[in-house]
Amino acid sequence: MLFVQWFVPGYKAGGPINSCKNFVLAMENEFDIWIMTTNRDVGDEVDYPNIETNQWIDFGNSSKVCYLPEGTISKNVLSEKINEINPDFLYLNSLYSPVFTVPILSMTLKNKLKTPIILTPRGELNLGAIAIKWYKKIPYLALLRLFGLSKKVKWQATNSLERDSIKKFFGGDSKIEIVSNFPKQASDNFQTIEKTSGSVKLISVSRIAKIKNISFFLSILPQVNGNVVFDVYGPKEDIGYFEKLQLLSKKLPPSITFNYKGQIQPNLIEQTLQQYHFFVSPSQGENFGHAIFEALLMGRPLQISDRTPWLDLQKKGIGWDLSLNKKDDWVSAIQE
């Protein structure tokens, strides 16, 4: 039984939705998967159209999904749904979700719920992610450790770095399996575009949020000689941060153009990527990076931080993974 706060047809929450969707489609021939989620996309004030709530709806070949109004989800409701299905495992797709994870862990730690739990943090324990609202996260994590969380759950890490983060916060005896995310399948729509010396078109597809670190990239662009177009697609998750980006963009020289292009539907990402030369992600931390993977599928080289699993890009001839502490390296890479 999979618990994820946002699921398809939602898309604004980004990578976790893709991870769960791809996981379900890849594994449904091996397992009966029951998905519990909410009936709105992140930040929306209206429900998904034409989707019944509180009903099990077919998804894929053999899985089912139930959409619940967020304000109606309680420990009692969750207990009823779990008892109804009587699953072999509960799969929690977040460490912090107040809708699903927090109440389910609360019941588990109080021994009111006996079903085995698989918990995947989805990058939430990366240092860059912890640094954002650390004053809430650190006490919460300390409380979970105090109550012996790692004795009650099995962890799924997507890579060795996430495994190490889990051990750091919850102890070296934590039960951890490394299982990488299920990425999108290969595409046949690869196309090249013309590139001329002295100009470049750069794209980023990400949520407008501090952890995505677009402000860092805007701060170094004035040092680049040449014509640069930098377009960003994605939902405005943090309005205050978006306003910061707008202020930074006003300081750019005439040769540098920054455009916020708004949200983009998942089915339009491939054709949009192919209108640009390079993909940019100065993220403070990614446990996978589905947008990075899609850029590679479309043949777009990367200029990204070294805080993702995608490393040694220069040796492979497919871009740069650079330290956020070395701005000059970023400027040199853009210039090249």
Disulfide bonds with the S-S distance in Angstrom:
none
